[in-house]
Amino acid sequence: MNYRNLGKTGLKVAEVGMGTWQLAGKPWGWDAPDENESMKALYRYVELGGNFLDTAWVYGRFDELGDEKGSHCSEELIGMFLKESGNKNKVMVASKIPPKNRFWPAHLGIKIDEVFPSLYIEDMVNDSLKTLQMDSIDLMQFHVWQDEFANNDEWKQTILKLTKEGKVKHWGISINDYQPSNCLKTLDTGLIETIQFIFNIFHQKPTEKLLPHAKANNIGLIARVPLDEGGLTGKITMESKFTDDMRSVYFNQERLPEFVKRTDELKKLLGDEAKTLAELALRYILSFDKISTVIPGTRKVATVEANAAVSDGRKLSENMMAELKNHTWERNFYVDKDPVLKLQSYIEQ
Ligand SMILES: NC(=O)c1ccc[n+]([C@@H]2O[C@H](COP(=O)([O-])OP(=O)(O)OC[C@H]3O[C@@H](n4cnc5c(N)ncnc54)[C@H](OP(=O)(O)O)[C@@H]3O)[C@@H](O)[C@H]2O)c1
């Protein structure tokens, strides 16, 4: 495993991290997580040199949008793993504070009081610390964002206080889907050290403004959804069936033929540079030096091994990178899902 700097945090993170949305709890994509296998996958990831786990308070909850009684399944399993394996000091955990109004993404014009009021930020940090069984969280990220929150001072004072108390070491933002510049003004506050953002062969928009801005300001970059929610694994066919989560909408009957057509085109590029579509997708991201880590969602030993193997220092050729530019496909999941959201969510032009 190769390691890269996480911006100015001083942390050296594995360039292949482990995304854990689907690690435990409710069904995701095509099946429910098998928590025994998930635990083995965590052990294998660390055995292969992995040291960066991305999670969130909300991952695996059965009641994501409903009442507050559900447990934080992904954080809980990670907490158990770190305790049982004695890896607390070896592995970095990045978690996320969900929006108080439980609405993804944060839409333009929303008041920060509805999304991240100060006392709520403190409560959520304490809650995650308890679930993870840790005294301090390496990286805490806001799970949605609007750049206009940069004008508010309360959250800034709160995160400084939590850092001083030793509860959180570093702060980041997991920005809204398909809005890669909706954080640049906030980065200028100097309080945010990392940005987590969607980046994959279909969605290359972050190369335009976010990557250069992050490079100039030494911001750590965490590339999420590198396999387009599974679309870039090559596993999806016209016959694929999905569990009743957001993927049944993401890969809906209207989009599915387009996915299959586009991934069939990409498969024609496989060969010496990458043997599988997942490998091509991960190598694409790691070919950018500025990326600190890519976090494919993994819950199986076999996928952990396949993804870790991509960390061998081999970059895609310039020809391949140029060819992949022809495969961009910008979509807006939220607008397709619900026309009412059209006014509140946008894809950056
Ligand atoms: N708003 C946010 O902050 C936000 C939103 C989304 C995701 N995230 C973070 O980013 C992570 C990654 O995104 P994601 O999990 O949604 O999507 P993703 O990484 O693009 O895709 C995950 C899917 O890819 C499959 N997979 C992984 N490695 C594979 C390989 N080598 N070969 C074949 N299939 C492979 C997984 O398989 P299985 O189904 O078999 O496990 C899973 O179905 C999440 O886990 C989470 O930590 C954050």
The ligand as a Gaussian input file, in Angstrom:
#p B3LYP/6-31G(d) Opt

LIG

0 1
 N      -22.373000      12.245000       1.057000
 C      -21.343000      11.517000       1.441000
 O      -20.578000      11.924000       2.286000
 C      -21.115000      10.167000       0.827000
 C      -21.992000       9.676000      -0.151000
 C      -21.703000       8.457000      -0.734000
 C      -20.598000       7.732000      -0.335000
 N      -19.761000       8.203000       0.639000
 C      -18.566000       7.440000       1.080000
 O      -17.877000       7.007000      -0.085000
 C      -17.764000       5.581000      -0.079000
 C      -17.786000       5.077000      -1.499000
 O      -19.002000       5.362000      -2.151000
 P      -20.114000       4.232000      -2.379000
 O      -19.802000       3.089000      -1.507000
 O      -21.432000       4.881000      -2.272000
 O      -19.941000       3.867000      -3.905000
 P      -18.747000       3.214000      -4.755000
 O      -17.528000       3.087000      -3.933000
 O      -18.690000       3.980000      -6.009000
 O      -19.347000       1.785000      -5.094000
 C      -19.546000       0.811000      -4.108000
 C      -19.922000      -0.493000      -4.815000
 O      -18.781000      -0.968000      -5.514000
 C      -18.576000      -2.333000      -5.238000
 N      -17.139000      -2.599000      -5.290000
 C      -16.148000      -2.043000      -4.526000
 N      -14.946000      -2.473000      -4.941000
 C      -15.170000      -3.324000      -5.986000
 C      -14.329000      -4.103000      -6.833000
 N      -13.002000      -4.098000      -6.708000
 N      -14.899000      -4.868000      -7.791000
 C      -16.232000      -4.904000      -7.946000
 N      -17.090000      -4.197000      -7.168000
 C      -16.557000      -3.406000      -6.208000
 C      -19.180000      -2.585000      -3.888000
 O      -19.518000      -3.946000      -3.902000
 P      -20.423000      -4.753000      -2.834000
 O      -21.797000      -4.246000      -3.033000
 O      -20.243000      -6.125000      -3.245000
 O      -19.864000      -4.426000      -1.494000
 C      -20.337000      -1.608000      -3.879000
 O      -21.466000      -2.180000      -4.490000
 C      -18.931000       5.129000       0.791000
 O      -18.807000       3.790000       1.238000
 C      -18.889000       6.165000       1.866000
 O      -17.869000       5.884000       2.799000
 C      -19.998000       9.434000       1.203000

